[in-house]
Amino acid sequence: MSTRTAPQWIWTRPDDPAPCNRFHYFRKVFELESVPDDPRLRFAADTNAQVWINGRIVRRKVSRYTEEAISAENIHAGPHLHGGRNTIVVLHHNWGDVPCFMRDANRHAGLYAEAPWLQSDTSWKWTPAPEFLPHEEQIIGIVGESKRLRYPVLIDGARAPGKIHDPDFDDSAWECACAVEDGPWPRRPVEQETPGQREHPVRPRTVLAAGTAERPEAAGPAELSRAIVSAKLSPDENTRTSVEDLLRGRPCTLTGRAGETLYLTVDFALPSHGFPFLEVETSIPGITIDLGYGEIARTLYEDKTLVREDGWIDTEGVAGTHYADRYIAGTGRRYAEVPDERTLRWCTLHVTFPEEGSLTLHDFGFIKSQYPIERYGSFHCGDETVEQIMKLCMAHAEVAMTDAYVDTPGREDGQWIEDAQPRAKLAASWFNDTRLRRFLIRTFAEGQDEQGDFHPFWPAKWPIMMPGNFDWSVQWVCTLYDEYMWSGDTELVRRYWDHVIRFWNNVAEFVDEQGRFVTYRTYGDLRMGYDCTHTQSNGLVTPWLIERLGFSMEMAAAIGDRDQQGEWKQLHDRMLEAFHRDHVVPARDGVPAHVASRFETTGEEIDRGFSQSGQTVATTAGLLPRETAEAAVDYAFSEPCGDPPEGVRRWNNPTYGYRCLRTLSYLDRSERAVRHLKERFAPYLPGHPDNRISHALQGCYGGPLPEYWMSREDAGLAEGEPNPHQPHDETGSHGWCATPLLWMHDSLLGVRVLEPGGGKIALEPDSGGLPYVAGHAMTPRGGVYLYWDPQQWRLRVSIPADVRAELTLPPEGRGRRVRTERADGTAEREGDLFRLEGAGEYAFLIW
């Protein structure tokens, strides 16, 4: 193989470094004697790019965050290479120097390719991608005209280039690339630590409606979404029946008059994320197909309809204005794909005919693009409602895992640290994956400022919400601790130790002489009205800090930093004393002692607040005497379903929903926890009497699950009255809705890691009144299987090698006789506890 120079960052022209919303093709033909022994291609782009090798797409997006820390994709090109002439084609999309919630703006566009058999240099050719109409109309969010997303995409199919993937394609009119010597990126990007996305086509599950649409003309990108929203629809059953051929894998043909618009609206059944595609055929040039997207059918904020049974979609109701795309059909049969990510549950197509004719829709859907999870974990219980909830939670877990734990791919494509921490624990247990967690640890550490504050959704650089509030920032410390407990990796702890110290030094600045943590910079349970001022201490957040300070003390001991451990022990004890003194309200007038939501340090009389969320962390962290915790929780989560009595506020954030379930199970109230789960989640299942969405829109799985949980009925709101517990721009694709999956593993199967590295684990099964509980949960040293059937009185577990398991009998079996029917290792009993050691299966009969 010939000697090659180092790869270069390349771009089009030096005088156009960061064009706004522009697409360019880059192309290179290269010769191989045979398929190389090392077929890996390292590829990076700023801002985004799609990559084809010999006509096969191998990347639809790159993991690109901040320019100075850009990393390279590791692309396995081997299956697509061959001896002889090969072609690589890149469709580069530059966002430009525009603010965007999702990723950082760019100062310079570029791409980088490196392999033993290929590198980017000035021999590459480029041309503007002629089919993508240039414009600078950014999608504008609902709240405050925030620029959260990117751009509508307009594609003119007639202008698409010919066979650019063919080595013999004539690119002599294309220009040669220029090298970028002083770009903002690393000269040789490090390899991205997370894998590329798993992608496959997904088609609609049902056709909601089809017919004709009267709508204003939409000449440009700013008018597309408004034309869809303004349309007056006339559903037609014959048209809908014809469109249903798509569901059968057959093409459908739409016939229209000159100037007429036909429409069809489909339901994909679950919140999904990826790249919309069309395959169409027509002899009429200039037919326009506008694509609009919907995530939720009805808002909880103001009870506004966003999707109707006649197929109307308010495509601006979630992401914002201009949220639509357009394909202009050329003649013949053509395939088109929107090269930018969209999130949807429903999708509508508006097909406008410039003259009388027909268009055949051969295929339509989207390329689902998600993090490549492997579902090792499972949960079964014999209760169809709970298992339906589990499936819906799984959909939310997956849709918000892309190249990071994004908050919601439909509106906020950034890592929100508060919910990313439990979602990362969920991913370890269910998917045996910790790569996104390690990525989160690294990127947030890079974004920590000199005072020790973390940006709440780094690496997005939105200027709001900085410095970050402490209860979210401390989740970074907890995430590092979680990874330490999983891996036992003390070198990882040492790598980020200065960041941990810097954070706690910052916290200590807000702890007064009495040990109270006093600041307005806390969230607690969002949108629940117990915000603190600069003279108040938050009763939800203080236990978090105390618990996570304890985690940090464990890590200090693990790396031998005894001085820091001792310093933190003093701070921990001062805060704990203040917590008991100031945040635990004594019993009075039939209300038990409980954790108040806030404390006023000036002595001024305020509403202290009694909330369900406030009793959670203090309980599970062991900060309250058990009898105090039981009384407070029994009062806040009354029988039978855990509803709060008057004077106690419900939880609202789904992560606090998880903590509530965990707290109930921690206090041996899992039956109430199961009923609470059903009461809160079942109204989003299909056919449930409290599901406020029409049956036609519920779909086969129900959902999507809401962003926040306080419904209009919970809040007792009148018609038209805004819900203060919900955002203006709620979505249907939030990842934090998945957290009950974590509770199913850590509280019903009862699988938890007790020692760093997973050498010791706890198994504490609890049926929670379900017919049985069974499932697989991953631990650092392998999978655990657990089955508990309280009707058969049989308990069976399997554990991996090199693990000591402490198996606690389920509540129904405690104090009873037990016969060991199988033990592939040792099983020693001490009361209701069995100590298991040795890989294999253990089976017990209880009576």
Secondary structure, DSSP 8 states (H G I E B T S, - for coil): ---------EES-TT-SS-SSEEEEEEEEEEESS--S--EEEEEEESEEEEEETTEEEES------GGG-EEEEEE-GGG--SEEEEEEEEEEE--S---SSS---SS-EEEEEETTEE-STT-EEEE-TTB-------B-SSTT---S----EEEGGG--S-TTSTT---TTSEE-EE-SS-SS-SS-EE-SS---EEEEE--SEEEEEEEEE-----SHHHHHHHHHH-EEEE-HHHHHHHGGGGGT--EEEEE-TT-EEEEEEEEEEEEEEEEEEEEEESSTT-EEEEEEES-SB-TTT--B-B-TTS-B-TTSSS-BT-EEEEE--SEEEEEE-SS-EEEEEEEEEEE-SSSEEEEEEEEEEEEEE---------B-S-HHHHHHHHHHHHHHHHTBSSSBEEETTTEEEE-HHHHHHHHHHHHHHH---HHHHHHHHHHHHH--TTS---TTTT---STT-S--HHHHHHHHHHHHHHHHHH--HHHHHHTHHHHHHHHHHHHTTB-TTS-B--S---SSTTSS----TTEEETTHHHHHHHHHHHHHHHHHHTT-HHHHHHHHHHHHHHHHHIIIIIEE--BTTB--EEBSEEETT-------BBTGGGHHHHHTT-S-HHHHHHHHHHHSBTTTTB--TT-B---SHHHHHHHHHHHHHTT-HHHHHHHHHHHHGGGSTT-TT--S-HHHHTTT-----SS---HHHHT--TT---TTS-TT--S--GGGGTHHHHIIIIIS-EEE-STTSSEEEE----TTSS-EEEEEEETTEEEEEEEETTTTEEEEEE-TT-EEEEE--GGGTTS-EEEEEESSEEEEETTEEEEESSEEEEEEE-
